[in-house]
Amino acid sequence: MDRKQMLNYPILIESGLLQQPKRWLPKKFADYDLVIITDHLVKKYYGKALADALKKADRKVLLLTFPAGESSKNQKVKTQLEEHMLRKKCGRNTLCLALGGGVVTDLAGFIAATYMRGIPVIQIPTSLLAMVDSSIGGKTAINTDYGKNLLGAFWQPQAVIVDVDCLRSLPRQHLINGLIEAAKMFLTHDRRSFRYLQKRLKDCLSGDEKMLRTIIKRAIAIKKKIVAQDEREQHGLRQTLNFGHTIGHALEKLSDYQMLHGYAVAYGILVEAKIAELKGLLASADYAEIAALFAAMDIFPQDLDRTMIKKIRHAIKYDKKNRAGESRYVLLKTIGQVYSRSRAWVHPISDPLLIQAWREVTGEHNAWQ
Ligand SMILES: NC(=O)c1ccc[n+]([C@@H]2O[C@H](COP(=O)([O-])OP(=O)(O)OC[C@H]3O[C@@H](n4cnc5c(N)ncnc54)[C@H](O)[C@@H]3O)[C@@H](O)[C@H]2O)c1
């Protein structure tokens, strides 16, 4: 199968899908054993129900879990899950079902990419963040002591199954977490959808399924389009989806992964948008609109520990986008469009500019110390 075909997997966005696995399990895996990988919270909500539905459909299923949260996205948990699969004699004819939020889609996806040199995976995102972003596009990864997502693989799923009923149990904080990644997609590529999100934010925050479905569909459409053009970030276009992530990943790591990914990205977006504004690329009015959207989600950069810029400058040294020791940033040109120069989508930024942006965004007056 060529790469283009591999990127052309089915993506279902509907309700009631978890109860009807026959509808979406590809026939070519009819004789495969199934392994559901999920975290212990999602197991309670949906894991057991999915396993039961699969057993009813006469499928052999192994249900594996790990503790919920970003701190599980590491080598140790990966090895534990793999050893469990080996003990249970999972062979190459095993289909992995990654059921959960972005931690599960990244971790289980990476296991699928390396287990017996690669077994097929179906991504079944249950958090909004995973629905709009991490389940699509085949990036899988774990964190290391050196930084976030530093070990991983590109491993495209066989299908992505978005059962929107799962959103009903998602706490508000995690709705916001996902809306931020959707906002990132719209800010970088789709002004109209950003306006839609601005207008419908209240409905989205109250869990309005129709609005959330629209957000999911629009975000997925953007991600699919970008990935189709630059699956492995070879041309750089896919790096635009890293907007806010140079700073965001550093914040996540510095919080010992206690800060939720989306929130870290929101702060990162504000600092990186401020850099673009200070460089004269982004209008101040656009920056104000972004800040207002996040404020409506109760995200205020003034809440950050203002003295941490020194640590951030250290943490970004391990960013994957670095070249020749320089950190690089996605810069916004306007809402819905990123700045590119000589076909480069990420740009080095001087330390003084980074510090000034940090200072202005957090209200810090003494950020050098
Ligand atoms: N690979 C990619 O392209 C990509 C893109 C964006 C983010 N990510 C990664 O995604 C991760 C963040 O994802 P996340 O925020 O979904 O984290 P997560 O997987 O930890 O999920 C957040 C929390 O919500 C719970 N949860 C999930 N679904 C639920 C539901 N339906 N009801 C109730 N609780 C539910 C989980 O148990 C967890 O406690 C980060 O590691 C980030 O690096 C990857």
PDBQT file of the ligand as one rigid body, heavy atoms in Angstrom, charges set to zero:
ROOT
HETATM    1  N1  LIG A 401      -0.168  12.870  18.387  1.00  0.00    +0.000 N 
HETATM    2  C1  LIG A 401      -0.681  14.048  18.182  1.00  0.00    +0.000 C 
HETATM    3  O1  LIG A 401      -0.849  14.493  17.053  1.00  0.00    +0.000 OA
HETATM    4  C2  LIG A 401      -1.103  14.870  19.374  1.00  0.00    +0.000 A 
HETATM    5  C3  LIG A 401      -1.786  16.078  19.178  1.00  0.00    +0.000 A 
HETATM    6  C4  LIG A 401      -2.209  16.793  20.291  1.00  0.00    +0.000 A 
HETATM    7  C5  LIG A 401      -1.961  16.309  21.565  1.00  0.00    +0.000 A 
HETATM    8  N2  LIG A 401      -1.293  15.139  21.721  1.00  0.00    +0.000 N 
HETATM    9  C6  LIG A 401      -1.048  14.590  23.061  1.00  0.00    +0.000 C 
HETATM   10  O2  LIG A 401      -2.301  14.368  23.691  1.00  0.00    +0.000 OA
HETATM   11  C7  LIG A 401      -2.108  14.350  25.104  1.00  0.00    +0.000 C 
HETATM   12  C8  LIG A 401      -3.221  15.117  25.796  1.00  0.00    +0.000 C 
HETATM   13  O3  LIG A 401      -4.447  14.494  25.494  1.00  0.00    +0.000 OA
HETATM   14  P1  LIG A 401      -5.679  14.534  26.521  1.00  0.00    +0.000 P 
HETATM   15  O4  LIG A 401      -5.847  15.887  27.052  1.00  0.00    +0.000 OA
HETATM   16  O5  LIG A 401      -6.818  13.857  25.868  1.00  0.00    +0.000 OA
HETATM   17  O6  LIG A 401      -5.101  13.692  27.735  1.00  0.00    +0.000 OA
HETATM   18  P2  LIG A 401      -5.544  12.344  28.461  1.00  0.00    +0.000 P 
HETATM   19  O7  LIG A 401      -5.471  11.203  27.557  1.00  0.00    +0.000 OA
HETATM   20  O8  LIG A 401      -4.742  12.288  29.710  1.00  0.00    +0.000 OA
HETATM   21  O9  LIG A 401      -7.078  12.587  28.816  1.00  0.00    +0.000 OA
HETATM   22  C9  LIG A 401      -7.410  13.553  29.742  1.00  0.00    +0.000 C 
HETATM   23  C10 LIG A 401      -8.199  12.970  30.924  1.00  0.00    +0.000 C 
HETATM   24  O10 LIG A 401      -9.535  12.774  30.507  1.00  0.00    +0.000 OA
HETATM   25  C11 LIG A 401      -9.945  11.451  30.814  1.00  0.00    +0.000 C 
HETATM   26  N3  LIG A 401     -10.914  11.106  29.788  1.00  0.00    +0.000 N 
HETATM   27  C12 LIG A 401     -10.681  10.809  28.497  1.00  0.00    +0.000 A 
HETATM   28  N4  LIG A 401     -11.845  10.648  27.853  1.00  0.00    +0.000 NA
HETATM   29  C13 LIG A 401     -12.828  10.846  28.763  1.00  0.00    +0.000 A 
HETATM   30  C14 LIG A 401     -14.246  10.835  28.700  1.00  0.00    +0.000 A 
HETATM   31  N5  LIG A 401     -14.904  10.629  27.565  1.00  0.00    +0.000 N 
HETATM   32  N6  LIG A 401     -14.927  11.077  29.836  1.00  0.00    +0.000 NA
HETATM   33  C15 LIG A 401     -14.279  11.355  31.007  1.00  0.00    +0.000 A 
HETATM   34  N7  LIG A 401     -12.955  11.392  31.122  1.00  0.00    +0.000 NA
HETATM   35  C16 LIG A 401     -12.240  11.134  29.999  1.00  0.00    +0.000 A 
HETATM   36  C17 LIG A 401      -8.685  10.634  30.835  1.00  0.00    +0.000 C 
HETATM   37  O11 LIG A 401      -8.827   9.503  31.649  1.00  0.00    +0.000 OA
HETATM   38  C18 LIG A 401      -7.692  11.633  31.424  1.00  0.00    +0.000 C 
HETATM   39  O12 LIG A 401      -7.790  11.614  32.824  1.00  0.00    +0.000 OA
HETATM   40  C19 LIG A 401      -0.743  14.947  25.352  1.00  0.00    +0.000 C 
HETATM   41  O13 LIG A 401       0.141  13.932  25.712  1.00  0.00    +0.000 OA
HETATM   42  C20 LIG A 401      -0.351  15.517  24.012  1.00  0.00    +0.000 C 
HETATM   43  O14 LIG A 401       1.044  15.525  23.811  1.00  0.00    +0.000 OA
HETATM   44  C21 LIG A 401      -0.872  14.415  20.650  1.00  0.00    +0.000 A 
ENDROOT
TORSDOF 0
